[in-house]
């Protein structure tokens, strides 16, 4: 029986996704646990695997297309229905399948197909479309997409990830033949069609000189742009800014790291811990606005903005209400490593009410950020500045100050509640010893 594959919902706030890769081609058989396709959102690329054996009959949504959750992206038939069918690849099998299957309306909204599940691990083998029947190649979804865009065959890449897994850093900029082709096109004054790093085509090619090239955005960039624009338009932002005196924090961090206690703490660890403790003190702000009502979360999740080879991602540290700063440091290092390797899963999206975006390493005093869709706040963190402030006697004293800007959703909180929350963060940073106590 012909069944539909649907665009899965991989997170609480996911409304649409794009197909980053089809790992099985039309008319090809697949086994239980084998990767079928990769779904990419603005936050994560996730490999979707099969729960049972079957054959992929038809692909309805092509690589790069973005469609709403619940949209039909293809059709499949399970192994029981295909048991009497000739082996894959024969013309008779395709004809028999086509003849006995009634047309199904394109892309209806329905419940998720039972034969699929989101892969929650990051080390399961994945089968490229061109080699589905041959040796399996272990690669992250993001590395797989980079290799496809740059024209680099996966079987020519040596993986440096766990168990030889190919990760994003292993993929070279372009295959030799791609570079040669691009050079040949240039020599003949023909614009090269693009990947992310090449011009798509000269805009207004009839003009003598346009002074710019058009670059095709990746599926992730296009989705992020659309959702952030929508969030900025629909979410009533307001902004609060304060400076935190982190002189004591800098001294405490240096003392801890000099003691060589087995973990090196960064200022970002203390900042994230301060946000966690502030949310615990103000649970009425651990909530987000939705069309169904205000969603109040029972656990503390915090989104972390991470710069990756594919752009900025904001996965979440989940259920961190009771973690120590040492545990927080270990979990944050693991999350950042997997984000940069393209190994983030749907479970890493969590349900954060707030994201921490630290740009302090880029020499900026203040950063005013756009709230991620589906959240209520984002904390922009600037660089530390040496500033002279008067002491109790009016004498100038050099202080180390950190600029913080809280962007907040006015539907969830008012200015007073937002200031109480931001002041709680500043209080923790100016008295850092208490961040080590719980």
N, C-alpha and C positions, 0 to 999 in steps of 0.2 A: 504494500500500500504506500502511495506517495505521501510523504509527510513534510511539513515545513520546518525550516531552520529559522529561528527568530533572533533579532538583535537582542542580546541579553541585557539585563539591568545589573550593572556591576557595583553600584553604590547607591547610597540613599538619595543623592542629589543628581544622579545621572539621568538625563533626558534623551540623549542621543549619543551615537558613537560612529566611528568610521572603521571600515575594514582596512587594516594595515597589511594583511597578508592572507592568502588562501594557501593552506599547507597541503590540501588535497585537491586534485583537479576533477573536473566533471567526468563522470563515468568511472572514477577510480574507487576501489574498495578501501575501507578503513577498518581498523581494529579498535576494540575497547581500550581507552586510555590514549589513543593516538591523537595528536593535535590536528584540529580541522581548520581553524582560522584564528586570526589575531584581531582583537578589537582594541582600538585606540581611542581614548578620550583626552581631554585636556590635562588629565592627572596621571593616567596610567595606560600602559599597553599590556593586555592580558590575553594569554593563549587559552582558547576554549577547546576542550577535548571531548571525545565521545565516551559515553558510558557503555555502549554496546557496539557490536560489529554491524557494518552496513555498507552501502554504496552511495556516493554523492551523485545525484541525478542531474542537478542543474545549479548554476550559480546565478543568482538574481541581482546581487549587488557587487559591483566590481571594486577592486582595490582602489582606495582613495575616496570612495563615496561615503558621505555622512548621511545617516538615516536615523529616525527616532527609535527609541526603545520599543520592541514589539513588532518592528517591521520584518517582513519575510525577506531573508537574505539569500535563501537557497532552498533546495528540496533534496530529500534523501529517502532511502528505502532500507529497512533493517534486514539483517542477515536471514531471518526466517522467510521473508518474502522473496529473497533473491537466491535461495538455496538451489532451486531448480533452473536458475538462469545460467547460460554459458559464462565462461570466465571473462573477467574484465578485459576490455580492449577489442573484443570481437564486434563486428558490425551488427550481428544478430541480437546481441544483448541490448544495445542501445535502441534498436528498432522495436524489440519486444517491449521494453520499458515504455517507450513513447506511445505505442499503440494501445496498451492496456490501461494507460493512466489518463483520466479525464483532466482537462485543463483546470487549474486552480487560480482564482483571482490573485493578481499580483499584490503583494505586500499588505495583507490584512492585519489588523491588530488582534492578537490572540495571546493565550497564556504561553509561557516558555516551553519549548520542546523538551520532553523528558529525557531524550537521548544525549543531552549536552550538559556539561557542568564546567564551571570556571576552575581552571587549574590553580590550586592554591600554593603549590611549591614552585621553586624557581630552578630546579635541576632536572625536570622531566625531559626526555628526549623529544625533539620535534623533527618532523619529516618535511624537507623542502618539496615543493610541488613537482619539480623536475625529477626528484629521486625518491618518490614515495615508496617504490618497491625495492629500493636498494638500502645501503647502510644508513642508519639514522645519524643525523648530525645534531649535536647539542648546541643550541644557540638561543640567546635571549631574544624576545620579540623585537626589541629596538635594534639589536645588532643585525637581525634578519632584514629589517626594513632598510637600514643603512647600506647593507651589502647589495640589496636589490637596486636601490637608488643610484649607487655608485658603480654598478655593473661588475661587482666582485663576486665570483662564485664562492659559496660557503665552503666547498670542499678544498679550496686553496688557502683557507685561513686557518692559522694555528690558534686555538683558544687558550687563553691564560686564566680563565675563571675556574671555579671549582669543578673537578673531574674533567678538565679540558673544555669546559663550556666556553663558547665564543661569546664575548661581551663587546660592548660598543667600542672600547678602546682598541680592540684587535682589528677592526675593519679599516683598511687603508683608505686614503682619500678617493682613489679611483683605480680601476684596473688599467694596465698598460694600454690595452686596445682602446679603452675609452678616451684616454689622453690623446692617442694617435688620431682617433676619429675627430676629436674636437679640433686638433691642430689642422687637419686636412680641411675641415669646414671653414676655419678661419682663413686659410690660404685662398679659398675660393669665394671669400666674402659672403658666406652663407651663415646666418645666425644659428648657433647650436641650440637644439631644444633642451629644456632644462631638467636638472635635478635641483635640489635646494641650493647648490653652490654654483650653478651655471645659469646664465640668462635664458629665459624662456624664448624670447624673440624680441626684436626691436619694435617698440611701440610705434604705431603710425609709420610703418615702413616706407610709405610714399614720401614722407618728409625727408629733406636732405640730412638733417641731424636732429635727433630728439634729446640728446644729452642725458639719457637715462636708459636703463634696462629694466624690464619687468622680471621679477623673481617669483617663481611659483612657491607659495607657502606649503609647508608639510601639512598633512592632515591634522596633526596635533596643533600646529600654529593657527590653522584656520578655525578649528573648534574653540581654542582658547580665546582667539580674538572675538569670535561671535558671542561666546558666553560672557566674557568680561564686559563687552560693550552692552550686552543686555543687562548684566548685573548693575553696571554704573547707571543705566537709565532707569531701572526699576527699583533699586535699593536706595532709600533716602539716607545718604551718607551724612555724618557730621564728624568733625575732627577735633581732637584734643591733644595738646602738646605740653610736655613737661621735660625738665632736665633732672637727671638723677646724679647725685654726687657718688661716684664709684671709686673714690680714693681708697676707702677701706677694703672694697672688693678686690681691687688690683693687688693690694698688699697681701690679703688672705690667699688669693689664688697663687701668688708667687711662693708664699710659704708652704702651701700644700704641695705644689709641684716640685719645689726644692727638696722636700722630704722624701721624694721618690717612693710614694706609697702604692705604686703599681698602676696608677691611673693619672693621666694628665688632663686637667680640667681647663676648658676654655671659658672665656667670658660668656659665650653663647650658652654653655651649659647652665650657668647661673641665671641667665635671662630667661631661658625656657622654664627652669625650676621656679623662678619668681612668678611667672605666668600661671603655672600649675597651682602654686600655693594661693595665688590671688583668686583663681577660679574656685578653689575649695572654700575660701572665705566668703565668696559671693556666688553661691550656686544658682541664684536667681538670674545670673547672666550666662550660665552654661546652657543656652537655648538658642534656637533659630526660628525664623519666620518661615512658614510654609502656607500654601494655599488652603490646606486643611485646618490650620491653626498653629499656635506656637508649640514647637517641639522642645520639651524640657528633657535633657539627657541625664541619665542616672550615673554615668561614668565620665571621667575627665579624659578627653582626647585633645591633642594639640597638633595642628598642622605645622609643618616645617618647610619653609621655602628653600629649595635646594637647586643650585645651579648645576645642570647636567649638560653633556654634549648635545643633547636634543632640545635644550632650552630649559626654562624654569619649571620645576615640578613642585607640588606641595602635598606630599604624602603625610600621613599622620602617625604620631606616636600614640598608640591606643592604650586606654586603661592605665594611665600613669599617675592617678591620684595619690597612690601610696608609695611611689618609688623613691629610693634614695638618689642623691646626686651621682653617686658612682654607677648605680644601675642605669640612670638616665643617660650618662655619658656613653656607656656600652651600647645601649639601644639606639641612641642617636647615630653613633658611628656605623652600626650595622645598617640602619635605614638609609643613611647617606651613601654608603657603599653600594647597596643594591639599587638605589635610584640612579647613580651614575653608570652602573653596569646594565641598566635597562631591565632589572629583575624585580621591579615593583609589581605587586599583585593587587587584586581587588580588596583583599583584607587590609591592605595598608592605607586605604582611603579613610577608614574609620568614620566617625561622626563628630568632627571637631566644630566647635562654635567659634574658634579663633585660630588664626595662623600667625606665626612669628616669622617676619621677613627681616633678616639682619644683613644690612649693606654696609656695616661699619668698616669692612676691609677695603671699601672702594672710595674712601675719603669724601663722605657726605655728612653734613651736620644734621639734617632732618630728612626723613623720607615719608611722604604721604602716599599711602598705598590704596589700591582698589580692593574692596572686600571680595573674596572668592565667592562665586555663586553658591548658595546653600549654606553660607556661614553668616555670622552676625558681627564679627570683628576681625581686624588684622592689625598687628602691632608692627609699625615700621621702626627699625632700630638704626640709628646713625653712628658716626664715628665718635670716639672719645676725644675731647678737646681740653687742653689746659686753660683754665680761666681763673683770673684773680677775683676773689670774693671777699667782702669784709667779714672779719670775725666778730665776736661779741664786743670787742673793744673798738671796732671800726678800722682795724688794721687789715691791709690786704693779705690774703692767704691764697696760695695756688691750690686750686681744686681740679680734680679730673672729673669732667662732666660728660654724661651720655644723653644725647637727644632722643626722646621717644615720642612717636606720634601714633595715637590710637584712632583708627577709622572705625566707626561704629554705625550699626543699623538703627535708625531712630524708631523703627517699628517695634523693636525689641526692648529698647532702653531709652531713657531720657538723658540729658546732659549730666545731671547730678549722679545718677547711677554709673555712667561712664567714667566720671571723674573719681568716684570712690574706688572703682576698679583700677584705674591707672595709678592712683595714689598708693593703692595696696602693692602694686608692682614696684613702684619707686621705694616704698618703705622696706620691702624685702632686699632690694639691691643696695640700699644704704646701710642696712644692718645684715650683712651677708652670713654671719655666723648662724643665724636661725635657719638658713637654707640647708645647713648640714645636719640639723637635728631631726628632720623627718623627711 
